[in-house]
Amino acid sequence: MKTTLRYLSLNAQATWHRQVEEQLQHLHRLTAITAAEVVLEHQREAKPAFRVQVRLEVPGPGLHAKATRHTREAALLIHGPALHAEARDNTLEAALLKATQDLEHQVQARQLRRLNGAKSKLQLSDISGRWTHAHAAAGAKMFFLNNHRTSQATNP
């Protein structure tokens, strides 16, 4: 997983870097992540003052709106859809935890949608298969009856 970590109005600290890595590893255990962009920001004039933005590139089908001409489209084909979360709180740790929980919910919702999609496709193929088998059986019955009537008419 390629990770990009940026600090805005903050001095980089090893503890923050470690916390980000721990949260990303937690999310990586839930789903495959090809790239992560994390922004840690301190806005002195805002309340709450700490903001965390996380954007994850995950494999799989789907589109997201931030595609610019060639490079972004190529990245989209490689990485798939993006998951994005932004959170604010009075401490950087709390904002990071909120963003991680939001992403965790997005991953779970995505997995549930995939599961439901697979179920509906299975149900459709089952219904289609039953219809095809029933249609084939009815056709075979009609063929047998027609041939049986024809043979009786020619051999009385």
C-alpha positions as CSV (number, residue, x, y, z in Angstrom):
1,M,0.0,0.0,0.0
2,K,1.4,3.4,-1.0
3,T,0.8,5.9,1.8
4,T,1.1,9.7,1.5
5,L,0.9,11.6,4.8
6,R,0.8,15.4,4.8
7,Y,0.8,17.8,7.7
8,L,-0.8,21.3,7.5
9,S,0.1,23.8,10.2
10,L,1.6,21.0,12.2
11,N,5.1,19.7,12.9
12,A,5.4,16.1,12.0
13,Q,5.7,13.8,15.0
14,A,6.6,10.1,15.1
15,T,3.6,9.3,17.4
16,W,1.1,10.8,14.9
17,H,2.8,8.9,12.0
18,R,2.6,5.7,14.1
19,Q,-1.1,6.3,14.9
20,V,-1.9,6.9,11.2
21,E,-0.1,3.6,10.3
22,E,-2.0,1.7,13.0
23,Q,-5.3,2.9,11.7
24,L,-4.5,2.2,8.1
25,Q,-3.4,-1.3,9.0
26,H,-6.7,-1.8,10.8
27,L,-8.6,-0.8,7.7
28,H,-6.3,-2.9,5.5
29,R,-7.3,-6.0,7.5
30,L,-10.9,-5.2,6.5
31,T,-10.3,-4.6,2.8
32,A,-7.5,-4.4,0.3
33,I,-6.1,-0.9,0.0
34,T,-3.8,0.0,-2.9
35,A,-3.1,3.6,-1.8
36,A,-3.9,6.0,1.1
37,E,-3.7,9.8,1.3
38,V,-3.9,11.2,4.8
39,V,-3.9,14.9,5.7
40,L,-3.5,16.0,9.4
41,E,-4.3,19.6,9.9
42,H,-4.4,22.1,12.8
43,Q,-6.7,25.1,12.2
44,R,-6.1,27.5,15.1
45,E,-9.0,29.7,14.3
46,A,-11.5,26.9,13.8
47,K,-13.4,24.9,16.5
48,P,-12.7,22.1,16.8
49,A,-9.2,22.8,15.7
50,F,-8.0,19.5,14.4
51,R,-9.1,18.0,11.0
52,V,-8.2,14.7,9.4
53,Q,-8.8,13.8,5.8
54,V,-8.3,10.2,4.6
55,R,-8.7,9.0,1.0
56,L,-8.3,5.3,0.3
57,E,-7.9,3.7,-3.1
58,V,-9.4,0.2,-3.1
59,P,-9.6,-2.4,-5.9
60,G,-12.9,-3.2,-7.5
61,P,-15.5,-1.8,-9.9
62,G,-16.9,1.6,-9.5
63,L,-16.3,5.2,-10.4
64,H,-15.7,8.4,-8.5
65,A,-16.0,11.9,-9.6
66,K,-12.5,13.3,-9.3
67,A,-11.2,12.0,-12.6
68,T,-9.1,14.4,-14.7
69,R,-8.2,13.5,-18.2
70,H,-5.4,10.9,-18.6
71,T,-3.5,10.3,-15.4
72,R,-6.6,10.2,-13.1
73,E,-8.5,7.9,-15.5
74,A,-5.5,5.5,-15.6
75,A,-5.3,5.5,-11.8
76,L,-9.0,4.8,-11.6
77,L,-8.6,1.8,-13.8
78,I,-5.7,0.5,-11.6
79,H,-7.1,1.4,-8.2
80,G,-10.9,1.3,-8.5
81,P,-13.2,3.5,-6.4
82,A,-12.0,5.7,-3.6
83,L,-13.3,5.8,-0.1
84,H,-13.1,9.2,1.6
85,A,-13.6,10.5,5.2
86,E,-13.1,13.8,6.9
87,A,-13.4,14.4,10.6
88,R,-12.8,17.2,13.1
89,D,-12.3,17.1,16.9
90,N,-10.5,18.8,19.7
91,T,-7.5,16.4,19.5
92,L,-5.8,14.9,16.5
93,E,-6.2,11.4,17.9
94,A,-9.9,11.8,18.2
95,A,-10.3,13.2,14.7
96,L,-8.2,10.3,13.3
97,L,-10.4,7.8,15.2
98,K,-13.6,9.4,13.8
99,A,-12.3,9.3,10.3
100,T,-11.2,5.6,10.7
101,Q,-14.6,4.7,12.0
102,D,-16.3,6.4,9.1
103,L,-14.1,4.5,6.6
104,E,-14.8,1.3,8.5
105,H,-18.5,1.8,8.0
106,Q,-18.0,2.6,4.3
107,V,-16.0,-0.7,3.9
108,Q,-18.7,-2.7,5.7
109,A,-21.5,-1.1,3.6
110,R,-19.5,-1.8,0.4
111,Q,-19.1,-5.5,1.4
112,L,-22.8,-5.8,2.2
113,R,-23.7,-4.3,-1.1
114,R,-21.4,-6.8,-2.9
115,L,-23.0,-9.6,-0.9
116,N,-26.5,-8.5,-1.7
117,G,-25.6,-8.1,-5.3
118,A,-24.1,-11.6,-5.5
119,K,-27.3,-13.0,-3.8
120,S,-29.6,-11.3,-6.3
121,K,-27.5,-12.5,-9.2
122,L,-27.6,-16.0,-7.8
123,Q,-31.4,-15.8,-7.4
124,L,-31.8,-14.4,-10.9
125,S,-29.7,-17.2,-12.4
126,D,-31.6,-19.8,-10.3
127,I,-35.0,-18.4,-11.6
128,S,-33.7,-18.2,-15.1
129,G,-32.4,-21.8,-14.9
130,R,-35.7,-23.0,-13.5
131,W,-37.5,-21.3,-16.3
132,T,-35.2,-22.7,-18.9
133,H,-35.5,-26.2,-17.6
134,A,-39.3,-25.9,-17.4
135,H,-39.4,-24.5,-20.9
136,A,-37.2,-27.3,-22.2
137,A,-39.3,-29.9,-20.5
138,A,-42.5,-28.5,-21.9
139,G,-40.9,-28.4,-25.4
140,A,-39.8,-32.0,-25.1
141,K,-43.3,-33.0,-24.0
142,M,-44.8,-31.2,-27.0
143,F,-42.3,-32.9,-29.3
144,F,-43.1,-36.3,-27.9
145,L,-46.9,-35.7,-28.2
146,N,-46.6,-34.4,-31.8
147,N,-44.4,-37.3,-32.9
148,H,-46.7,-39.8,-31.1
149,R,-49.8,-38.4,-32.9
150,T,-48.0,-38.4,-36.2
151,S,-47.0,-42.0,-35.9
152,Q,-50.5,-43.0,-34.8
153,A,-52.0,-41.2,-37.8
154,T,-49.7,-42.9,-40.3
155,N,-50.0,-46.4,-38.7
156,P,-53.6,-46.9,-37.8
